[in-house]
Amino acid sequence: MHRPSHASTARLEASGVGVRFQFDRHERALTPGLARLRRRKTESWGLRDVSFTIGSGEGVALIGASGSGKTTLLRLFAGVLSADAGRLQVTGKVGSLLSTEAGLMWLLTGRENAEMLGILAGLSAAQSRGALEAMKRRTGLEEAFERPVLSYSEGMRARLGFAVADEIRPDILLLDEVHEALDHQYRHIVAERAEAIRSRGGIVVAAGHDHPLLESVCDRAIWMAGGHVVQDGAFAEVRRDYLSQVT
C-alpha cells in the first residue's frame, strides 16, 4: 500500500452508479432535454451498478476492452457526465486529461490555449496568465508553445493538456489513454507527477491498454466489461486474470 506523506481527504466513491445514454431513431445521442421530448428513442447503459471506493494515496488503473466503460467512468469523476442511478462522491480538486483534443482551439497557439484551459480548469484569468511560463517549461515544447496547435502532433497536444492539468495541483488526477501518446521522456515526467500526487495523499486514476505504463503509476486495477466491474484488486493479479480471458 502506498502511504501518503500527510493526511488528505481525497476520495472517490461509487455506490450502485449507472450512466444511461439515450438515442433517437437515427441512433444519435440525445441530451436530457431532448430525451424528454422525443417519443421514439432507445437507450443503453454505459455503466450499470458500479461500486467501489478509492482512497487517499491510491493509484488505480482501469483496464478492459474498448467500450467497456472506462472512459465513461472517468468522465463521470471529472464532472463531464452525471450519474443516472446510484450515488457518486468526489472529494478533492480534480485535474483531468481525457483527450488530446479536449477544449483545444486549433488556430490558437499553445500559449493561448494554455491560458484558456487554465481558466476552464478553475484558475482565475490572472492566475492562468501568471502560470503561462511555468506551463511552457512543463510542456517542454519550447518555441512550439508559440505556434498554433493545428501544427502539433498528438504527443505535443498531450504534453500541453497535462501541463495545464498539473498546474492546478490536483488532489485527483484522471488520465484516459492520452498519456500513451507521450514519448518515453515525458511518460517519465507523468509518472513522477503521479507519484508526487499520491505521496501528498492524492489519487491517480488512469485508463488505457499499455499495461506496463499503467503499472508505473498504479498498484491497483479495476477490470471493466460491459459497463460493469468484473474484478478489483492488486494490479498484477487483475491484469493476469484479464489477459487470460482475452488471449
Residue pairs with C-beta under 8 A, 6 or more apart in sequence:
1 57
1 219
2 57
2 58
2 59
2 198
2 199
2 219
3 57
4 56
4 57
4 198
4 199
4 200
4 201
4 202
5 199
5 200
5 201
6 200
6 201
7 56
7 201
8 56
8 57
8 92
8 171
8 200
8 201
8 202
9 56
9 91
9 92
9 171
10 55
10 56
10 91
10 92
10 171
10 172
10 201
10 202
10 203
11 53
11 54
11 55
11 56
11 89
11 90
11 91
11 92
11 203
12 53
12 54
12 77
12 89
12 90
12 91
12 172
12 203
12 205
13 52
13 53
13 54
13 87
13 88
13 89
14 50
14 51
14 52
14 53
14 73
14 76
14 86
14 87
14 88
15 51
15 86
15 87
15 88
16 49
16 50
16 51
16 85
16 86
16 87
17 47
17 49
17 50
17 51
17 76
17 83
17 85
17 86
17 87
17 88
18 45
18 47
18 48
18 49
18 50
18 83
18 84
18 85
18 86
18 227
19 45
19 46
19 47
19 72
19 76
19 81
19 82
19 83
19 84
19 227
20 43
20 44
20 45
20 46
20 84
20 85
21 29
21 43
21 44
21 45
21 46
22 29
22 30
22 35
22 41
22 42
22 43
23 29
23 30
23 41
23 42
23 43
23 44
24 30
24 34
24 38
24 40
24 41
25 40
25 41
25 42
27 42
30 38
30 41
35 41
45 227
46 69
46 72
46 227
47 69
47 72
47 73
47 76
47 227
47 228
48 85
48 226
48 227
48 228
49 85
49 86
49 228
50 69
50 73
50 86
50 227
50 228
50 229
51 86
51 229
52 222
52 229
52 232
54 60
54 203
54 205
55 203
56 201
56 202
56 203
57 198
57 199
57 201
57 202
57 203
58 198
58 203
58 204
58 219
58 220
59 194
59 198
59 203
59 204
59 205
59 206
59 217
59 218
59 219
59 220
60 203
60 204
60 205
60 206
60 218
60 220
60 221
60 222
61 205
61 206
61 207
61 208
61 211
61 214
61 215
61 217
61 218
61 220
61 221
61 222
61 235
62 70
62 73
62 74
62 205
62 206
62 207
62 221
62 222
62 224
63 70
63 207
63 208
63 209
63 211
63 214
63 221
63 222
63 223
63 224
63 238
63 239
63 242
64 70
64 223
64 224
64 225
64 230
64 242
65 225
65 246
68 224
68 225
68 226
68 227
69 224
69 225
69 226
69 227
69 228
70 176
70 207
70 224
71 98
71 176
71 177
71 207
72 81
72 227
73 207
73 224
74 96
74 98
74 174
74 176
74 205
74 207
75 81
75 98
76 82
76 83
76 88
77 88
77 90
77 94
77 96
77 172
77 174
77 205
78 94
78 96
78 98
78 174
79 90
79 94
80 98
90 172
91 171
92 170
92 171
92 172
92 202
92 203
93 122
93 168
93 169
93 170
93 171
93 172
94 170
94 171
94 172
94 174
95 121
95 165
95 166
95 168
95 169
95 170
95 172
95 173
95 174
96 165
96 173
96 174
96 175
96 176
97 158
97 161
97 162
97 165
97 173
97 174
97 175
97 176
97 178
97 179
98 174
98 176
98 178
99 161
99 176
99 178
100 154
100 157
100 158
100 161
100 178
100 181
101 157
102 161
103 113
103 116
103 117
103 120
104 113
104 117
104 149
104 157
104 160
104 161
105 112
105 113
105 116
105 149
106 148
106 149
106 150
107 148
107 149
107 150
108 116
108 148
108 149
109 145
109 146
109 147
109 148
109 149
110 136
110 139
110 141
110 144
110 145
110 146
110 147
110 149
110 152
110 156
110 160
111 132
111 136
111 145
111 146
113 149
113 160
114 128
114 132
114 135
114 136
114 139
114 145
114 160
114 163
114 164
115 125
115 128
115 129
115 132
116 128
117 160
117 161
117 164
118 127
118 128
118 131
118 135
118 164
118 167
118 168
119 125
119 128
121 164
121 165
121 167
121 168
122 168
123 131
123 167
123 168
131 167
134 167
135 163
135 164
135 167
136 142
136 145
136 163
138 162
138 163
138 166
138 167
139 145
139 156
139 159
139 160
139 162
139 163
140 159
140 185
140 186
141 156
141 159
141 160
144 151
144 152
144 156
149 157
149 160
152 160
154 178
154 181
155 181
155 182
155 183
155 186
157 181
158 178
158 179
158 181
158 182
158 186
159 182
159 186
161 178
162 178
162 179
162 182
162 186
162 190
162 193
165 173
166 173
166 193
170 197
170 202
171 197
171 201
171 202
171 203
172 202
172 203
172 204
172 205
173 193
173 194
173 197
173 202
173 203
173 204
173 205
174 205
174 206
175 190
175 204
175 205
175 206
175 207
175 208
175 217
176 206
176 207
176 208
177 207
177 208
177 209
179 187
179 190
179 206
179 208
179 213
180 208
180 209
180 210
180 213
182 190
187 213
187 216
190 217
191 216
191 217
194 204
194 206
194 217
195 217
197 203
197 204
198 204
204 217
204 218
206 214
206 217
206 218
208 214
211 239
214 221
214 235
215 235
215 236
215 239
218 235
219 234
219 235
220 232
220 233
220 234
220 235
220 238
221 231
221 232
221 233
221 234
221 235
221 238
221 239
221 242
222 229
222 231
222 232
222 238
223 229
223 230
223 231
223 232
223 238
223 241
223 242
224 230
230 242
231 238
231 241
231 242
232 238
